[in-house]
Amino acid sequence: MNRTATLAAALTLILGVGAVSTQPLAAGPGDGTGPMIDLYAGTCENLSGTLMELGTGGTGTLIDTGTEIVTVYALGPARYWEEQGVALPVAGEALSVDVCWITFSDGTEKAIATVVYLDDATVELRDPVTGQPLWRGAGDGEKAAAGGGGQVRAGARGGRAR
């Protein structure tokens, strides 16, 4: 690469990074607790089916709805489920999941879990107003005052109809 091209590339990088770094990236508080997008602005629905594979490390959880296999993201860390006193679902288990679909800038879509309904418990994963993951903080003021982040309700599978 010649000297002029190297200088041009360096200036572009410096000016580009400077311009990007002065722009706010999201509407969150900047401490890692807020959602990067408005989760509930997208389409939300309930998916019911059989767990095919529990995702780990951001790979997504596979749910067979009977008509398709859907990859659902953000079921939360195992420690959050343990704190709620609920075992993570296992392959072959029936479940129902409220999800909201988000669309990324490249056009790809992902289903983000907000609530999981099992036969014996319901595990809320996200604050119903802010979309904040409940494993990252107390959520809304009422939950914070109660000293808890998540909420588990006994029994009753439910959710919005698909």
Secondary structure, 3 states (H helix, E strand, C coil): CCHHHHHHHHHHHHHHHHHHHCCCCCCCCCCCCCCCCCHHHCCEEEEEEEEEECCCCCCCEEEECCCCEEEEECCCCHHHHHHHCCCCCCCCCEEEEEEEEEECCCCCEEEEEEEEECCCEEEECECCCCCCEHHHCCCCHHHHHHCCCCCEEECCCCCCCC
